[in-house]
Amino acid sequence: METSKLVQKSKSEHYPKMRHSIKAEDDLIDLFPQPRYFQVHFQHVHENAHDLRGELAQLKDYVTKVDEKLERVMALLSRTPKQVL
């Protein structure tokens, strides 16, 4: 069963050919990203980690406050009607 040319064309659009092919005379170091790429990537990861630590601290505070409120509500609900009056 043959695939139609339209299907073949759409498959080739999803998987583009590599822009750079490796040849024997290529210097392998040139095929790896430059140090600037790693510097930018590390900076981005570091900033995201810092932001996430701040959000985590806020969430911990929020959970602590909610837990305290829940304990107070549970204490109020566990009282007998005579203790409330």
N, CA, C and O atoms as a CHARMM CRD file, in Angstrom:
* protein
*
  340
    1    1 MET  N      0.84800  -1.18100   0.00000 PROA 1      0.00000
    2    1 MET  CA     0.00000   0.00000   0.00000 PROA 1      0.00000
    3    1 MET  C      0.89000   1.23900   0.00000 PROA 1      0.00000
    4    1 MET  O      1.76000   1.38500   0.85900 PROA 1      0.00000
    5    2 GLU  N      0.67500   2.10400  -0.94000 PROA 2      0.00000
    6    2 GLU  CA     1.49500   3.30600  -1.07400 PROA 2      0.00000
    7    2 GLU  C      0.85400   4.46900  -0.32500 PROA 2      0.00000
    8    2 GLU  O     -0.36900   4.58900  -0.25700 PROA 2      0.00000
    9    3 THR  N      1.70900   5.32000   0.23300 PROA 3      0.00000
   10    3 THR  CA     1.18800   6.52800   0.87100 PROA 3      0.00000
   11    3 THR  C      1.08900   7.61900  -0.17300 PROA 3      0.00000
   12    3 THR  O      1.87300   7.67200  -1.12100 PROA 3      0.00000
   13    4 SER  N      0.12500   8.47600   0.01600 PROA 4      0.00000
   14    4 SER  CA    -0.06900   9.54900  -0.95800 PROA 4      0.00000
   15    4 SER  C      1.07200  10.56000  -0.85700 PROA 4      0.00000
   16    4 SER  O      1.78100  10.61600   0.14800 PROA 4      0.00000
   17    5 LYS  N      1.23600  11.34200  -1.89500 PROA 5      0.00000
   18    5 LYS  CA     2.29900  12.35300  -1.90200 PROA 5      0.00000
   19    5 LYS  C      2.03700  13.42100  -0.84500 PROA 5      0.00000
   20    5 LYS  O      2.97800  13.98900  -0.29100 PROA 5      0.00000
   21    6 LEU  N      0.76500  13.69700  -0.56300 PROA 6      0.00000
   22    6 LEU  CA     0.42000  14.69400   0.44700 PROA 6      0.00000
   23    6 LEU  C      0.87900  14.22800   1.83200 PROA 6      0.00000
   24    6 LEU  O      1.42000  15.01800   2.60600 PROA 6      0.00000
   25    7 VAL  N      0.66300  12.95200   2.14300 PROA 7      0.00000
   26    7 VAL  CA     1.10200  12.40800   3.42500 PROA 7      0.00000
   27    7 VAL  C      2.61900  12.40600   3.49300 PROA 7      0.00000
   28    7 VAL  O      3.18200  12.74900   4.53200 PROA 7      0.00000
   29    8 GLN  N      3.29000  12.03200   2.42500 PROA 8      0.00000
   30    8 GLN  CA     4.74900  12.02900   2.40000 PROA 8      0.00000
   31    8 GLN  C      5.28300  13.43300   2.61700 PROA 8      0.00000
   32    8 GLN  O      6.26400  13.62700   3.33400 PROA 8      0.00000
   33    9 LYS  N      4.63100  14.41700   1.99200 PROA 9      0.00000
   34    9 LYS  CA     5.07100  15.80100   2.12800 PROA 9      0.00000
   35    9 LYS  C      4.89800  16.27300   3.57300 PROA 9      0.00000
   36    9 LYS  O      5.79000  16.92400   4.11800 PROA 9      0.00000
   37   10 SER  N      3.75800  15.95300   4.19900 PROA 10     0.00000
   38   10 SER  CA     3.53400  16.40500   5.57200 PROA 10     0.00000
   39   10 SER  C      4.51900  15.74800   6.52900 PROA 10     0.00000
   40   10 SER  O      4.95000  16.38300   7.49200 PROA 10     0.00000
   41   11 LYS  N      4.88800  14.49000   6.29000 PROA 11     0.00000
   42   11 LYS  CA     5.87200  13.82800   7.14300 PROA 11     0.00000
   43   11 LYS  C      7.23200  14.49100   7.02000 PROA 11     0.00000
   44   11 LYS  O      7.93900  14.64900   8.01600 PROA 11     0.00000
   45   12 SER  N      7.59800  14.87400   5.82700 PROA 12     0.00000
   46   12 SER  CA     8.90500  15.49700   5.64400 PROA 12     0.00000
   47   12 SER  C      8.94900  16.88400   6.25900 PROA 12     0.00000
   48   12 SER  O     10.02100  17.35100   6.64400 PROA 12     0.00000
   49   13 GLU  N      7.79400  17.56000   6.36000 PROA 13     0.00000
   50   13 GLU  CA     7.76800  18.88200   6.98600 PROA 13     0.00000
   51   13 GLU  C      7.95400  18.77600   8.49500 PROA 13     0.00000
   52   13 GLU  O      8.51700  19.68000   9.11200 PROA 13     0.00000
   53   14 HSD  N      7.48800  17.68400   9.09500 PROA 14     0.00000
   54   14 HSD  CA     7.60900  17.51700  10.54400 PROA 14     0.00000
   55   14 HSD  C      9.02400  17.14100  10.96300 PROA 14     0.00000
   56   14 HSD  O      9.43300  17.42100  12.09000 PROA 14     0.00000
   57   15 TYR  N      9.75400  16.52400  10.08400 PROA 15     0.00000
   58   15 TYR  CA    11.11200  16.08500  10.40300 PROA 15     0.00000
   59   15 TYR  C     12.09200  16.72500   9.43200 PROA 15     0.00000
   60   15 TYR  O     12.50400  16.10400   8.45200 PROA 15     0.00000
   61   16 PRO  N     12.47100  17.99200   9.71400 PROA 16     0.00000
   62   16 PRO  CA    13.39700  18.65800   8.79600 PROA 16     0.00000
   63   16 PRO  C     14.77100  17.99300   8.81300 PROA 16     0.00000
   64   16 PRO  O     15.16800  17.38000   9.80400 PROA 16     0.00000
   65   17 LYS  N     15.47200  18.12300   7.72000 PROA 17     0.00000
   66   17 LYS  CA    16.81600  17.55400   7.62600 PROA 17     0.00000
   67   17 LYS  C     17.76300  18.33800   8.52300 PROA 17     0.00000
   68   17 LYS  O     17.55500  19.52200   8.78800 PROA 17     0.00000
   69   18 MET  N     18.79800  17.66100   8.98000 PROA 18     0.00000
   70   18 MET  CA    19.78700  18.33100   9.82400 PROA 18     0.00000
   71   18 MET  C     20.47400  19.43800   9.02600 PROA 18     0.00000
   72   18 MET  O     20.78400  19.27600   7.84600 PROA 18     0.00000
   73   19 ARG  N     20.70200  20.55200   9.69000 PROA 19     0.00000
   74   19 ARG  CA    21.35200  21.67000   9.01400 PROA 19     0.00000
   75   19 ARG  C     22.84900  21.45600   8.85100 PROA 19     0.00000
   76   19 ARG  O     23.47100  22.00400   7.94200 PROA 19     0.00000
   77   20 HSD  N     23.40800  20.66600   9.72700 PROA 20     0.00000
   78   20 HSD  CA    24.85900  20.47900   9.70600 PROA 20     0.00000
   79   20 HSD  C     25.15700  18.98200   9.70500 PROA 20     0.00000
   80   20 HSD  O     24.71600  18.25000  10.59200 PROA 20     0.00000
   81   21 SER  N     25.87600  18.55700   8.74700 PROA 21     0.00000
   82   21 SER  CA    26.26600  17.15100   8.73100 PROA 21     0.00000
   83   21 SER  C     27.72800  17.05100   9.16900 PROA 21     0.00000
   84   21 SER  O     28.53500  17.93700   8.88900 PROA 21     0.00000
   85   22 ILE  N     28.04300  15.98100   9.84500 PROA 22     0.00000
   86   22 ILE  CA    29.38900  15.78600  10.38000 PROA 22     0.00000
   87   22 ILE  C     30.26600  15.15600   9.30900 PROA 22     0.00000
   88   22 ILE  O     29.93000  14.12700   8.72200 PROA 22     0.00000
   89   23 LYS  N     31.37200  15.79000   9.08200 PROA 23     0.00000
   90   23 LYS  CA    32.33400  15.28900   8.10000 PROA 23     0.00000
   91   23 LYS  C     33.63900  14.96400   8.81000 PROA 23     0.00000
   92   23 LYS  O     33.89400  15.46200   9.90700 PROA 23     0.00000
   93   24 ALA  N     34.44400  14.15200   8.20400 PROA 24     0.00000
   94   24 ALA  CA    35.70800  13.72500   8.80500 PROA 24     0.00000
   95   24 ALA  C     36.64000  14.90200   9.06800 PROA 24     0.00000
   96   24 ALA  O     37.39600  14.88600  10.03900 PROA 24     0.00000
   97   25 GLU  N     36.59500  15.92100   8.21500 PROA 25     0.00000
   98   25 GLU  CA    37.52700  17.04400   8.38800 PROA 25     0.00000
   99   25 GLU  C     37.03000  18.08500   9.39500 PROA 25     0.00000
  100   25 GLU  O     37.75600  19.02500   9.71900 PROA 25     0.00000
  101   26 ASP  N     35.80200  17.92400   9.89100 PROA 26     0.00000
  102   26 ASP  CA    35.27900  18.86600  10.88700 PROA 26     0.00000
  103   26 ASP  C     36.03300  18.72500  12.20000 PROA 26     0.00000
  104   26 ASP  O     36.38600  17.62300  12.62100 PROA 26     0.00000
  105   27 ASP  N     36.27000  19.85700  12.83300 PROA 27     0.00000
  106   27 ASP  CA    36.85500  19.84800  14.16100 PROA 27     0.00000
  107   27 ASP  C     35.70500  19.61900  15.14100 PROA 27     0.00000
  108   27 ASP  O     34.75900  20.40500  15.17000 PROA 27     0.00000
  109   28 LEU  N     35.77100  18.56800  15.93100 PROA 28     0.00000
  110   28 LEU  CA    34.65600  18.20400  16.80300 PROA 28     0.00000
  111   28 LEU  C     34.29300  19.29900  17.79100 PROA 28     0.00000
  112   28 LEU  O     33.12600  19.43300  18.15900 PROA 28     0.00000
  113   29 ILE  N     35.25900  20.07500  18.22100 PROA 29     0.00000
  114   29 ILE  CA    34.96700  21.13700  19.18200 PROA 29     0.00000
  115   29 ILE  C     34.02600  22.17700  18.57500 PROA 29     0.00000
  116   29 ILE  O     33.25000  22.80300  19.29900 PROA 29     0.00000
  117   30 ASP  N     34.08500  22.36700  17.26600 PROA 30     0.00000
  118   30 ASP  CA    33.20500  23.32700  16.60400 PROA 30     0.00000
  119   30 ASP  C     31.75300  22.85000  16.56900 PROA 30     0.00000
  120   30 ASP  O     30.84300  23.65300  16.36300 PROA 30     0.00000
  121   31 LEU  N     31.53300  21.57700  16.76400 PROA 31     0.00000
  122   31 LEU  CA    30.17700  21.03700  16.73300 PROA 31     0.00000
  123   31 LEU  C     29.43400  21.24500  18.05100 PROA 31     0.00000
  124   31 LEU  O     28.21100  21.11400  18.09500 PROA 31     0.00000
  125   32 PHE  N     30.15700  21.56500  19.12300 PROA 32     0.00000
  126   32 PHE  CA    29.53200  21.77600  20.42400 PROA 32     0.00000
  127   32 PHE  C     29.17800  23.24500  20.60200 PROA 32     0.00000
  128   32 PHE  O     29.80300  24.11500  19.99500 PROA 32     0.00000
  129   33 PRO  N     28.16600  23.52900  21.44400 PROA 33     0.00000
  130   33 PRO  CA    27.79300  24.92900  21.70100 PROA 33     0.00000
  131   33 PRO  C     28.95100  25.70600  22.31700 PROA 33     0.00000
  132   33 PRO  O     29.81900  25.13900  22.98100 PROA 33     0.00000
  133   34 GLN  N     28.94300  26.98000  22.08800 PROA 34     0.00000
  134   34 GLN  CA    29.98300  27.85300  22.61400 PROA 34     0.00000
  135   34 GLN  C     29.78200  28.06700  24.11700 PROA 34     0.00000
  136   34 GLN  O     28.67500  27.86200  24.61500 PROA 34     0.00000
  137   35 PRO  N     30.81900  28.47300  24.84700 PROA 35     0.00000
  138   35 PRO  CA    30.70100  28.69300  26.29500 PROA 35     0.00000
  139   35 PRO  C     29.61200  29.69800  26.65900 PROA 35     0.00000
  140   35 PRO  O     29.00100  29.59000  27.72200 PROA 35     0.00000
  141   36 ARG  N     29.36600  30.66400  25.79200 PROA 36     0.00000
  142   36 ARG  CA    28.33000  31.67200  26.07500 PROA 36     0.00000
  143   36 ARG  C     26.96200  31.00900  26.22800 PROA 36     0.00000
  144   36 ARG  O     26.15500  31.43800  27.05300 PROA 36     0.00000
  145   37 TYR  N     26.69900  29.97500  25.44700 PROA 37     0.00000
  146   37 TYR  CA    25.43100  29.25600  25.54900 PROA 37     0.00000
  147   37 TYR  C     25.26900  28.69900  26.96100 PROA 37     0.00000
  148   37 TYR  O     24.20500  28.83700  27.56500 PROA 37     0.00000
  149   38 PHE  N     26.30700  28.07700  27.48200 PROA 38     0.00000
  150   38 PHE  CA    26.23000  27.47700  28.80300 PROA 38     0.00000
  151   38 PHE  C     26.11300  28.55400  29.88000 PROA 38     0.00000
  152   38 PHE  O     25.42000  28.36500  30.88000 PROA 38     0.00000
  153   39 GLN  N     26.78400  29.67400  29.67500 PROA 39     0.00000
  154   39 GLN  CA    26.70700  30.77300  30.63300 PROA 39     0.00000
  155   39 GLN  C     25.27600  31.29500  30.71300 PROA 39     0.00000
  156   39 GLN  O     24.74300  31.48000  31.80700 PROA 39     0.00000
  157   40 VAL  N     24.65800  31.53100  29.57000 PROA 40     0.00000
  158   40 VAL  CA    23.28000  32.03100  29.53400 PROA 40     0.00000
  159   40 VAL  C     22.33300  30.99100  30.12300 PROA 40     0.00000
  160   40 VAL  O     21.43300  31.32700  30.89200 PROA 40     0.00000
  161   41 HSD  N     22.54100  29.73400  29.75900 PROA 41     0.00000
  162   41 HSD  CA    21.68700  28.66600  30.26900 PROA 41     0.00000
  163   41 HSD  C     21.80300  28.55800  31.79100 PROA 41     0.00000
  164   41 HSD  O     20.78600  28.44600  32.47700 PROA 41     0.00000
  165   42 PHE  N     23.02000  28.59100  32.32500 PROA 42     0.00000
  166   42 PHE  CA    23.22700  28.50400  33.76000 PROA 42     0.00000
  167   42 PHE  C     22.59100  29.69200  34.46600 PROA 42     0.00000
  168   42 PHE  O     21.97000  29.52700  35.51600 PROA 42     0.00000
  169   43 GLN  N     22.73700  30.88300  33.90500 PROA 43     0.00000
  170   43 GLN  CA    22.14000  32.08000  34.50300 PROA 43     0.00000
  171   43 GLN  C     20.62100  31.94200  34.55500 PROA 43     0.00000
  172   43 GLN  O     19.99800  32.27800  35.56200 PROA 43     0.00000
  173   44 HSD  N     20.03400  31.45400  33.48400 PROA 44     0.00000
  174   44 HSD  CA    18.58400  31.26200  33.42300 PROA 44     0.00000
  175   44 HSD  C     18.13400  30.24800  34.47600 PROA 44     0.00000
  176   44 HSD  O     17.14600  30.48100  35.17300 PROA 44     0.00000
  177   45 VAL  N     18.83700  29.14300  34.59700 PROA 45     0.00000
  178   45 VAL  CA    18.50000  28.11400  35.58200 PROA 45     0.00000
  179   45 VAL  C     18.64300  28.67900  36.99400 PROA 45     0.00000
  180   45 VAL  O     17.80100  28.42300  37.85400 PROA 45     0.00000
  181   46 HSD  N     19.70600  29.44400  37.23100 PROA 46     0.00000
  182   46 HSD  CA    19.95200  30.03100  38.54700 PROA 46     0.00000
  183   46 HSD  C     18.83000  31.00400  38.92800 PROA 46     0.00000
  184   46 HSD  O     18.35500  30.98300  40.06300 PROA 46     0.00000
  185   47 GLU  N     18.40700  31.85100  37.99100 PROA 47     0.00000
  186   47 GLU  CA    17.33000  32.80000  38.26400 PROA 47     0.00000
  187   47 GLU  C     16.02300  32.07200  38.53700 PROA 47     0.00000
  188   47 GLU  O     15.28400  32.43800  39.45000 PROA 47     0.00000
  189   48 ASN  N     15.74000  31.05300  37.75600 PROA 48     0.00000
  190   48 ASN  CA    14.51300  30.28700  37.98500 PROA 48     0.00000
  191   48 ASN  C     14.53800  29.60600  39.35200 PROA 48     0.00000
  192   48 ASN  O     13.52600  29.57800  40.05200 PROA 48     0.00000
  193   49 ALA  N     15.67900  29.06500  39.72900 PROA 49     0.00000
  194   49 ALA  CA    15.79400  28.40300  41.02800 PROA 49     0.00000
  195   49 ALA  C     15.57000  29.41500  42.15200 PROA 49     0.00000
  196   49 ALA  O     14.91100  29.10600  43.14500 PROA 49     0.00000
  197   50 HSD  N     16.11200  30.61000  41.99800 PROA 50     0.00000
  198   50 HSD  CA    15.93900  31.65300  43.00700 PROA 50     0.00000
  199   50 HSD  C     14.46200  32.03600  43.12700 PROA 50     0.00000
  200   50 HSD  O     13.94000  32.15900  44.23500 PROA 50     0.00000
  201   51 ASP  N     13.79900  32.22300  42.00400 PROA 51     0.00000
  202   51 ASP  CA    12.37800  32.56600  42.01200 PROA 51     0.00000
  203   51 ASP  C     11.54700  31.45300  42.64400 PROA 51     0.00000
  204   51 ASP  O     10.62500  31.71900  43.41500 PROA 51     0.00000
  205   52 LEU  N     11.87600  30.22200  42.31600 PROA 52     0.00000
  206   52 LEU  CA    11.13000  29.09200  42.86500 PROA 52     0.00000
  207   52 LEU  C     11.33200  28.95400  44.37400 PROA 52     0.00000
  208   52 LEU  O     10.40800  28.57200  45.09300 PROA 52     0.00000
  209   53 ARG  N     12.54100  29.26300  44.85500 PROA 53     0.00000
  210   53 ARG  CA    12.77500  29.22500  46.30200 PROA 53     0.00000
  211   53 ARG  C     11.90900  30.25900  47.01300 PROA 53     0.00000
  212   53 ARG  O     11.36100  29.99000  48.08200 PROA 53     0.00000
  213   54 GLY  N     11.78800  31.44400  46.41500 PROA 54     0.00000
  214   54 GLY  CA    10.93300  32.48600  46.99500 PROA 54     0.00000
  215   54 GLY  C      9.46900  32.05800  47.02300 PROA 54     0.00000
  216   54 GLY  O      8.77900  32.25200  48.02400 PROA 54     0.00000
  217   55 GLU  N      9.00000  31.48100  45.92800 PROA 55     0.00000
  218   55 GLU  CA     7.62100  30.99800  45.87900 PROA 55     0.00000
  219   55 GLU  C      7.39900  29.88400  46.89100 PROA 55     0.00000
  220   55 GLU  O      6.35400  29.83300  47.53900 PROA 55     0.00000
  221   56 LEU  N      8.36300  29.00100  47.02900 PROA 56     0.00000
  222   56 LEU  CA     8.25100  27.90200  47.98100 PROA 56     0.00000
  223   56 LEU  C      8.15700  28.43300  49.41100 PROA 56     0.00000
  224   56 LEU  O      7.36900  27.92500  50.20800 PROA 56     0.00000
  225   57 ALA  N      8.94300  29.43700  49.73800 PROA 57     0.00000
  226   57 ALA  CA     8.89400  30.03400  51.07600 PROA 57     0.00000
  227   57 ALA  C      7.52000  30.65200  51.32900 PROA 57     0.00000
  228   57 ALA  O      6.96500  30.50300  52.41800 PROA 57     0.00000
  229   58 GLN  N      6.96700  31.34600  50.32800 PROA 58     0.00000
  230   58 GLN  CA     5.62400  31.93000  50.47300 PROA 58     0.00000
  231   58 GLN  C      4.57900  30.83900  50.67400 PROA 58     0.00000
  232   58 GLN  O      3.68800  30.97100  51.51400 PROA 58     0.00000
  233   59 LEU  N      4.69000  29.77500  49.91200 PROA 59     0.00000
  234   59 LEU  CA     3.72600  28.68500  50.04200 PROA 59     0.00000
  235   59 LEU  C      3.82500  28.00500  51.40700 PROA 59     0.00000
  236   59 LEU  O      2.80900  27.62000  51.98600 PROA 59     0.00000
  237   60 LYS  N      5.03500  27.85800  51.91500 PROA 60     0.00000
  238   60 LYS  CA     5.20300  27.27200  53.25200 PROA 60     0.00000
  239   60 LYS  C      4.54100  28.14700  54.30800 PROA 60     0.00000
  240   60 LYS  O      3.86500  27.63400  55.20000 PROA 60     0.00000
  241   61 ASP  N      4.72800  29.46800  54.21800 PROA 61     0.00000
  242   61 ASP  CA     4.06700  30.38700  55.15400 PROA 61     0.00000
  243   61 ASP  C      2.55200  30.26900  55.05100 PROA 61     0.00000
  244   61 ASP  O      1.85400  30.22700  56.06400 PROA 61     0.00000
  245   62 TYR  N      2.05400  30.21500  53.83000 PROA 62     0.00000
  246   62 TYR  CA     0.61200  30.11700  53.61500 PROA 62     0.00000
  247   62 TYR  C      0.06600  28.81800  54.20700 PROA 62     0.00000
  248   62 TYR  O     -0.97900  28.82700  54.85700 PROA 62     0.00000
  249   63 VAL  N      0.76000  27.70700  53.98800 PROA 63     0.00000
  250   63 VAL  CA     0.32300  26.41300  54.52600 PROA 63     0.00000
  251   63 VAL  C      0.33800  26.44900  56.04800 PROA 63     0.00000
  252   63 VAL  O     -0.56400  25.90700  56.68600 PROA 63     0.00000
  253   64 THR  N      1.34000  27.07400  56.63300 PROA 64     0.00000
  254   64 THR  CA     1.41800  27.17500  58.09100 PROA 64     0.00000
  255   64 THR  C      0.21900  27.95000  58.63300 PROA 64     0.00000
  256   64 THR  O     -0.39000  27.53600  59.62000 PROA 64     0.00000
  257   65 LYS  N     -0.12100  29.06100  58.00200 PROA 65     0.00000
  258   65 LYS  CA    -1.26400  29.86700  58.44600 PROA 65     0.00000
  259   65 LYS  C     -2.57800  29.10100  58.27600 PROA 65     0.00000
  260   65 LYS  O     -3.43900  29.14000  59.15500 PROA 65     0.00000
  261   66 VAL  N     -2.72800  28.42300  57.17300 PROA 66     0.00000
  262   66 VAL  CA    -3.94500  27.63900  56.94100 PROA 66     0.00000
  263   66 VAL  C     -4.04700  26.51200  57.96500 PROA 66     0.00000
  264   66 VAL  O     -5.13200  26.22100  58.46700 PROA 66     0.00000
  265   67 ASP  N     -2.92900  25.88600  58.26800 PROA 67     0.00000
  266   67 ASP  CA    -2.91400  24.80900  59.26200 PROA 67     0.00000
  267   67 ASP  C     -3.32900  25.33600  60.63500 PROA 67     0.00000
  268   67 ASP  O     -4.09100  24.68000  61.34500 PROA 67     0.00000
  269   68 GLU  N     -2.83600  26.50900  61.00900 PROA 68     0.00000
  270   68 GLU  CA    -3.21600  27.11200  62.29300 PROA 68     0.00000
  271   68 GLU  C     -4.71600  27.40500  62.32700 PROA 68     0.00000
  272   68 GLU  O     -5.38600  27.12200  63.32100 PROA 68     0.00000
  273   69 LYS  N     -5.23400  27.96700  61.25000 PROA 69     0.00000
  274   69 LYS  CA    -6.66500  28.25600  61.18200 PROA 69     0.00000
  275   69 LYS  C     -7.48100  26.97400  61.26700 PROA 69     0.00000
  276   69 LYS  O     -8.51100  26.93900  61.94000 PROA 69     0.00000
  277   70 LEU  N     -7.03600  25.93500  60.60100 PROA 70     0.00000
  278   70 LEU  CA    -7.73700  24.65700  60.62500 PROA 70     0.00000
  279   70 LEU  C     -7.75300  24.07900  62.04000 PROA 70     0.00000
  280   70 LEU  O     -8.76600  23.53500  62.48000 PROA 70     0.00000
  281   71 GLU  N     -6.63800  24.19600  62.74600 PROA 71     0.00000
  282   71 GLU  CA    -6.59000  23.71100  64.12300 PROA 71     0.00000
  283   71 GLU  C     -7.57300  24.47800  65.00300 PROA 71     0.00000
  284   71 GLU  O     -8.24300  23.88100  65.84600 PROA 71     0.00000
  285   72 ARG  N     -7.66700  25.80100  64.81400 PROA 72     0.00000
  286   72 ARG  CA    -8.61700  26.59300  65.60000 PROA 72     0.00000
  287   72 ARG  C    -10.05400  26.19000  65.29600 PROA 72     0.00000
  288   72 ARG  O    -10.87200  26.06800  66.20700 PROA 72     0.00000
  289   73 VAL  N    -10.35900  25.98600  64.03800 PROA 73     0.00000
  290   73 VAL  CA   -11.70800  25.57200  63.64900 PROA 73     0.00000
  291   73 VAL  C    -12.02900  24.20500  64.23100 PROA 73     0.00000
  292   73 VAL  O    -13.12900  23.98800  64.73900 PROA 73     0.00000
  293   74 MET  N    -11.08200  23.28800  64.16300 PROA 74     0.00000
  294   74 MET  CA   -11.30100  21.94600  64.71400 PROA 74     0.00000
  295   74 MET  C    -11.50600  22.01300  66.22600 PROA 74     0.00000
  296   74 MET  O    -12.32600  21.28000  66.77800 PROA 74     0.00000
  297   75 ALA  N    -10.75600  22.89600  66.89500 PROA 75     0.00000
  298   75 ALA  CA   -10.93100  23.05300  68.33800 PROA 75     0.00000
  299   75 ALA  C    -12.31200  23.60800  68.64600 PROA 75     0.00000
  300   75 ALA  O    -12.95200  23.16100  69.59800 PROA 75     0.00000
  301   76 LEU  N    -12.77800  24.55600  67.87600 PROA 76     0.00000
  302   76 LEU  CA   -14.12100  25.11000  68.08400 PROA 76     0.00000
  303   76 LEU  C    -15.19700  24.06500  67.82600 PROA 76     0.00000
  304   76 LEU  O    -16.19200  24.00400  68.54700 PROA 76     0.00000
  305   77 LEU  N    -15.00400  23.25600  66.81700 PROA 77     0.00000
  306   77 LEU  CA   -15.99800  22.23800  66.47900 PROA 77     0.00000
  307   77 LEU  C    -16.01800  21.09400  67.49100 PROA 77     0.00000
  308   77 LEU  O    -17.04700  20.43900  67.65900 PROA 77     0.00000
  309   78 SER  N    -14.90400  20.84800  68.16200 PROA 78     0.00000
  310   78 SER  CA   -14.84600  19.74200  69.11400 PROA 78     0.00000
  311   78 SER  C    -15.43800  20.09800  70.48600 PROA 78     0.00000
  312   78 SER  O    -15.62700  19.21400  71.32200 PROA 78     0.00000
  313   79 ARG  N    -15.72700  21.36200  70.72100 PROA 79     0.00000
  314   79 ARG  CA   -16.32300  21.78200  71.99400 PROA 79     0.00000
  315   79 ARG  C    -17.77400  21.30100  72.06100 PROA 79     0.00000
  316   79 ARG  O    -18.46500  21.16300  71.05200 PROA 79     0.00000
  317   80 THR  N    -18.19100  21.05700  73.28600 PROA 80     0.00000
  318   80 THR  CA   -19.59900  20.71800  73.48300 PROA 80     0.00000
  319   80 THR  C    -20.41300  22.00500  73.51100 PROA 80     0.00000
  320   80 THR  O    -19.84800  23.07100  73.75800 PROA 80     0.00000
  321   81 PRO  N    -21.69600  21.94500  73.27000 PROA 81     0.00000
  322   81 PRO  CA   -22.51000  23.18100  73.28200 PROA 81     0.00000
  323   81 PRO  C    -22.43500  23.94200  74.59900 PROA 81     0.00000
  324   81 PRO  O    -22.52100  25.17000  74.58600 PROA 81     0.00000
  325   82 LYS  N    -22.27800  23.26400  75.74000 PROA 82     0.00000
  326   82 LYS  CA   -22.20000  23.95300  77.02600 PROA 82     0.00000
  327   82 LYS  C    -20.91900  24.76300  77.13200 PROA 82     0.00000
  328   82 LYS  O    -20.91300  25.82400  77.75800 PROA 82     0.00000
  329   83 GLN  N    -19.80500  24.27300  76.51700 PROA 83     0.00000
  330   83 GLN  CA   -18.52300  24.98700  76.58300 PROA 83     0.00000
  331   83 GLN  C    -18.56800  26.25800  75.74400 PROA 83     0.00000
  332   83 GLN  O    -17.88400  27.23200  76.06000 PROA 83     0.00000
  333   84 VAL  N    -19.36200  26.25800  74.68300 PROA 84     0.00000
  334   84 VAL  CA   -19.44900  27.41800  73.80900 PROA 84     0.00000
  335   84 VAL  C    -20.12600  28.57100  74.54500 PROA 84     0.00000
  336   84 VAL  O    -19.69600  29.71600  74.40900 PROA 84     0.00000
  337   85 LEU  N    -21.17100  28.29500  75.31900 PROA 85     0.00000
  338   85 LEU  CA   -21.88400  29.33800  76.06100 PROA 85     0.00000
  339   85 LEU  C    -21.06200  29.73100  77.22300 PROA 85     0.00000
  340   85 LEU  O    -21.46300  30.60000  77.99800 PROA 85     0.00000
